[in-house]
Every structure is written in C-alpha cells, then in structure tokens.
Amino acid sequence: MKGLILTQKEQARLQVLNRVVGWEITTREAASILGLSERQTWRILAAYRKEGAAALAHGNRGRQPPNAISESTRQHILALARTVYVGLNHTHLTDLLAERESLTLARSTVRSILLGAGIRSPRRRRAPRHRSRRQRMPREGMLLQLDGSPHDWLENRGPRLTLLLSVDDATGTVPGALFRPLEDTRGYFLLLQSIALQYGIPLAVYTDRHAVFQPLRLPSAKGGLSQFGRALREMGVQHILALSPEAKGRVERANGTFQDRLVAELRLAGARTLHEANRVLQEFLTRFNTRFGVPAAQPGSAYRPLAPELDLAGVICFKERRMVARDNTITYQGRTLQLLPGNGGLSHAGALVEVQERLDGRLVVCMHGNIVPTQHAPARAAGLRNPTAAKVDHNYIAANLLLHPAAPQGVDGRRSFSPWDDYAYKSFHRELIRAGMARARKLGKPIGRPRIQDREGFSLRLKEVLIRMQSGELSRRKAALELGIGYATLTRLLDKAPQSEQNMVTDKIP
C-alpha cells in the first residue's frame, strides 16, 4: 500500500508491536495492552513481520462488502423488532425471522442491526463473578485511571469542589490533577491536555460510566460517544469503561488518600478559593508521587510523543455539526458567526460544517478537514432596536457572577464565562422570566403559544375533516397532516370533543 497513512489507533498498535519485536514485552502483555486475544496478537505480529506497517491497515478499507445487508432489509427487521416482535431477545428474534419471515441471518448480524438502532436485548441476570487483584501494567503510560472526587475540600472556607484525578496504573503516581466546581467535560479536557503536553499520549484510559465518558443516550449521529470519548478515539487512545468501582481501585484508593492528606494541606495553606486550591494541589503532587509512587516493572515510558501533524487543540475540544444558513451564517450557543467566502467567492450555504469550541474560548469552523475563516455576524435589526435587552445579563455577570466568591473559575484563577454553571445566576434569570410573565398578564397579553382551538378557522376545518373521516376518505393520520397537528393531538381533541362529534368518527377509522 503505497502512501499508506495510519490512524492514531494503528500508530499505537504499531508502537506496541515494535516493542514485541524488540523483546521489550511479551506477546501476552501486548495482547492485554491492545485489548485482543493472544492468538489474534500472534496473527497481527506475523503479518507485521512479513508486510511491515501496511499489515496494520485492513485490506478492505473503504470497500463495500459484497454480502452487505441491504438497507430495505435492515429497515424491515427494525420495523418487526419494534412492532410484532417487540421485547424479544436477539437470539429468539433471529429464530423467528428465519421461521416466520424467511429471513435467514446470523445472530450477530441481527444483533448488530438492532444495537445500531439502540434496541438492546432484555436484561439478563448473571451469577456473581470471582474478583482478584490485577497485575500492574509493566510500563508507565500504558494505562491511566481517571476519576472525579466531589468533597468538602476547603472545609466550609470556600465553595465545594471536585478533584479530577489521574493515576498511572504502572507506578501509582499522579501525572495530572486539578480542582473544578463540578465533574465536567471541560475539566477532563484540561486534565488530558496537560498530560499530553507534559508526558505524551497514553495508550489506554480506564474510567467509570459517568455521563462525561458515556452519554446517557446513544445518538446514532455520534456513534454513542461522548465528547471525551470522541477525543480519545481521535488520539488513538483505548477507552476502557469499568463495570464497578473496584475495577479501578488504584484511583479510588488515591481519592481516599487525597481526601485525608490534601484536605489537611489545604487547611494548613489557608486555601479559600479554587485558584488557591489548585496552587496547593500542584505543590502537593510532587511530594505525593515521591512518597507513594512505585517503580514500574520495565524502565522507560510508553507515552506516545505528539505527532507534528496532530492538532491537539482541534482534538481536545467540543465539536458540534451545524448546517450553514442561506446567508452563510451558523449559530452556536447564542453566538452567530459569518462564514467568509471560499475560493472564487463560492457560497457555503447548505453545507454541513463542524464547529469546534476550543478550550481557550475560540470558535473554529471546519469543513472537509479545512478551517473556514469566520467573523462575528452583524446584529439583526431586532437587537439594534432594543439594545437594553442584551445588557441585563452582562451587567449581572459583571456585578454578581464575576465577583461572586463561589463563581466558577478556570485553572489560571480567572472567572469562567459560563454563567449557567452558577446557581445564583440561574435563580436570577428565573426571576427575570417570572417578572416578565407577570408584566405580560397585567397588560392582558397572551403568554406562550395559543391553543390549537383558539386558532382562527380551526374549528371549522376540524368539522370538515371529521366529515371526510366519517365517509372513509381520510384516515386519522392523514387528517392530522391536513390540520397541521400531531396524531396524538388529534386523538386528544377527539376525546375532548362533544359526544355528537365523537359519534361522527366510527371505530372503522384507523
């Protein structure tokens, strides 16, 4: 494969194989690092010795399998799983598809189709499993355990904080840690960035199933990955999710040690703010690593150095997709950006772009892997006519949030410009909304959207539709489309309609 470009994951696999070839680690240790069986690791190693780095890339990359299931068959299986065979486990459903629907498929194929649509097999009870102590990784940087520890670290001298902690599995040392107001994605991004810049990219990360690491919902557009999980995948870092706190016992025990020793250190230093707590923490880490660190079984570091072509700031950031409007603008969290024309003055309208919110606060727009130049879009006429509406929040932030002792802070001690993380700001905003609603009621103005029954001419249109439904010309779903309402809304209106109108709709109407 001439001109082969390896992904971050394949580069990490290449590094592990080179260490096996160099007799630095055994094949069994390499299998544990790669998350593969020892037999599969031997196969990959044999292909690598024969073909070189090209063996790490799959030969069918970019090809459509000749035996791929058609999209119509997939949709048919999903429709059956959601209606006729709802609640069946994957094996039972596979058998019934072959017996009753003449669809002979492998159970793994049916399972893949259902899991891709978010349909999981019913929960099955498992017998308790035997637990034993796991051997440490042989080299530093092979596995990092991450966890957050909410605690009264400042002992009522300041706000309640959460410690984001990372522990190296091989040495028990802490390559990075920081205090945050909450256990959030931005905090873990800052932690991962500091580790990557100081040490390099680890081979694997071990975490719990917090929403930062595993989203509560599994949207198909993101492949079931959180922002943090997506960043790890782009960096080629294996992400391991623990099934219990005992599975990542090293970081859990480290949290207990920190809650004992670091609380006393913060008290002795008189720390009262987030900035002061982070300053004491960085001084404490050096002494902690010297006191509690153990030597790794093998010397050297397994951290991968940052590749020159890797844009770390473009990976460790928040990414969202947006559709470019017809005026070549996009909106992201209340901010509107104007996309400048491309080569030859071409328009970007209708294109799907990626918006990156970098950790330094910048918004970067990318399309097809290239950065699109942007600028702040001019304000609309409505905002120019009523400029005082936008000043309320700004004045509150300047007078209350930025000076509030419990306001969120960054690692460098500056106040964060994320007011929605502050409870006082939320309460203030809620009071503004209530005051506006009370003022509207006093003036006799309607609040919210008008009811469907109050729309002009809707009652007459509803009676006409009922007559057509009674004659069999319209189904209930088509009637809802003609009225511009939902099926459930039409059903609710029919249930609340007078008995004379309900008799018009017979049971024969679907």
MOBELZI-V590542 format. One line per field, one symbol per residue. burial: 1 if it has 24 or more other C-alpha atoms within 12 Angstrom, else 0. A space follows every 50 residues. Layout:
burial->???
//
This chain:
burial->00000011111111111111000010111111111000001001100100 00111110000000000000000100110110001001010011011000 00001000011011101011100000000000000111111111111111 11110001111111111111111111111111111111111111110011 11111111110111000000000011111111111111111000001111 11111001100110111000111111111111011001100001000000 11111100000111111111011100011111000111110000000100 10111111100011111000010000000000000000000010001000 11000111111000110110010010000000000000000000000000 00000000000110111011000011001100100000010011000000 0001100000
//
